[in-house]
């Protein structure tokens, strides 16, 4: 394969990124941000804040390139179009599910203890994904 070295690098970067994000997630604590602070911003400030979180977020950029990008290397032609479409649909479903879950979480667990447990489970899932990616190299 002509670009095997590129696949190796992308998967390697993705694995390192996932391991790092797993540790960050494992150690994270619930946020103390006030919802009133966000709702009191003007529409322009809210849009700029959302854009900065989305477009200037190195986590999102590395995730897109290192994880999704390296995973897409195994597909070609129609399969790549299906993979891309599926990534978009799953991303949107996940985003809306997280929005809903965040609202419910705040109502159910105001102390933040459940969120700490969810962070630990998320870190384990992230590390399992890194292991799966390592196996794809072998």
C-alpha positions as semicolon CSV with decimal commas, in nm:
position;residue;x (nm);y (nm);z (nm)
1;X;0,000;0,000;0,000
2;X;0,142;0,333;-0,107
3;X;0,040;0,544;0,195
4;X;0,074;0,286;0,473
5;X;0,309;0,520;0,661
6;X;0,037;0,790;0,665
7;X;-0,219;0,545;0,801
8;X;0,029;0,440;1,072
9;X;0,095;0,803;1,170
10;X;-0,274;0,899;1,177
11;X;-0,372;0,598;1,384
12;X;-0,073;0,655;1,613
13;X;-0,169;1,018;1,669
14;X;-0,529;0,909;1,727
15;X;-0,422;0,653;1,986
16;X;-0,200;0,902;2,172
17;X;-0,483;1,154;2,165
18;X;-0,735;0,901;2,301
19;X;-0,503;0,793;2,580
20;X;-0,449;1,158;2,678
21;X;-0,823;1,237;2,663
22;X;-0,894;0,930;2,873
23;X;-0,669;1,061;3,150
24;X;-0,821;1,409;3,128
25;X;-1,171;1,265;3,143
26;X;-1,083;1,032;3,431
27;X;-0,958;1,324;3,643
28;X;-1,225;1,581;3,551
29;X;-1,470;1,713;3,809
30;X;-1,817;1,865;3,760
31;X;-1,814;2,226;3,647
32;X;-1,929;2,512;3,866
33;X;-2,039;2,733;3,575
34;X;-2,364;2,913;3,628
35;X;-2,633;2,857;3,367
36;X;-2,739;3,217;3,428
37;X;-2,399;3,336;3,297
38;X;-2,459;3,167;2,963
39;X;-2,823;3,270;2,925
40;X;-2,747;3,635;3,002
41;X;-2,512;3,667;2,702
42;X;-2,635;3,846;2,395
43;X;-2,714;3,638;2,086
44;X;-2,396;3,760;1,919
45;X;-2,183;3,656;2,217
46;X;-2,353;3,316;2,231
47;X;-2,284;3,256;1,861
48;X;-1,919;3,365;1,897
49;X;-1,881;3,145;2,205
50;X;-2,030;2,844;2,025
51;X;-1,809;2,905;1,720
52;X;-1,496;2,935;1,931
53;X;-1,577;2,612;2,115
54;X;-1,644;2,430;1,787
55;X;-1,392;2,574;1,543
56;X;-1,100;2,665;1,767
57;X;-1,117;2,355;1,984
58;X;-0,802;2,147;1,927
59;X;-0,981;1,847;2,078
60;X;-1,246;1,857;1,805
61;X;-0,988;1,910;1,533
62;X;-0,765;1,627;1,652
63;X;-1,066;1,403;1,703
64;X;-1,183;1,467;1,348
65;X;-0,841;1,418;1,192
66;X;-0,683;1,162;1,423
67;X;-0,976;0,936;1,500
68;X;-1,240;0,972;1,229
69;X;-0,988;1,057;0,957
70;X;-0,766;0,760;1,031
71;X;-1,067;0,529;1,055
72;X;-1,185;0,642;0,712
73;X;-0,862;0,523;0,548
74;X;-0,988;0,166;0,529
75;X;-1,284;0,264;0,306
76;X;-1,302;0,365;-0,057
77;X;-1,563;0,469;-0,314
78;X;-1,923;0,418;-0,208
79;X;-1,818;0,278;0,129
80;X;-1,638;0,606;0,209
81;X;-1,955;0,805;0,125
82;X;-2,159;0,576;0,350
83;X;-1,897;0,607;0,626
84;X;-1,900;0,988;0,599
85;X;-2,278;1,009;0,600
86;X;-2,298;0,774;0,896
87;X;-2,041;0,982;1,089
88;X;-2,248;1,296;1,030
89;X;-2,578;1,133;1,131
90;X;-2,427;0,969;1,440
91;X;-2,261;1,298;1,537
92;X;-2,589;1,488;1,520
93;X;-2,778;1,216;1,710
94;X;-2,506;1,207;1,975
95;X;-2,506;1,587;2,007
96;X;-2,882;1,603;2,061
97;X;-2,868;1,308;2,299
98;X;-2,600;1,484;2,503
99;X;-2,811;1,798;2,518
100;X;-3,106;1,600;2,648
101;X;-2,892;1,400;2,891
102;X;-2,733;1,719;3,026
103;X;-3,073;1,866;3,103
104;X;-3,185;1,545;3,273
105;X;-2,858;1,506;3,462
106;X;-2,891;1,849;3,617
107;X;-3,240;1,761;3,742
108;X;-3,146;1,414;3,867
109;X;-2,799;1,472;4,017
110;X;-2,739;1,824;4,141
111;X;-2,444;1,710;4,359
112;X;-2,235;1,592;4,062
113;X;-2,155;1,244;4,199
114;X;-2,318;1,067;3,905
115;X;-2,123;1,286;3,663
116;X;-1,796;1,173;3,822
117;X;-1,896;0,810;3,769
118;X;-1,994;0,883;3,408
119;X;-1,654;1,046;3,352
120;X;-1,480;0,730;3,476
121;X;-1,691;0,509;3,247
122;X;-1,626;0,746;2,956
123;X;-1,250;0,730;3,016
124;X;-1,262;0,350;3,009
125;X;-1,454;0,358;2,678
126;X;-1,201;0,604;2,534
127;X;-0,912;0,378;2,635
128;X;-1,092;0,074;2,489
129;X;-1,122;0,262;2,159
130;X;-0,748;0,333;2,167
131;X;-0,678;-0,037;2,221
132;X;-0,907;-0,124;1,929
133;X;-0,716;0,121;1,708
134;X;-0,384;-0,030;1,815
135;X;-0,516;-0,376;1,719
136;X;-0,602;-0,239;1,372
137;X;-0,231;-0,170;1,320
138;X;-0,130;-0,529;1,395
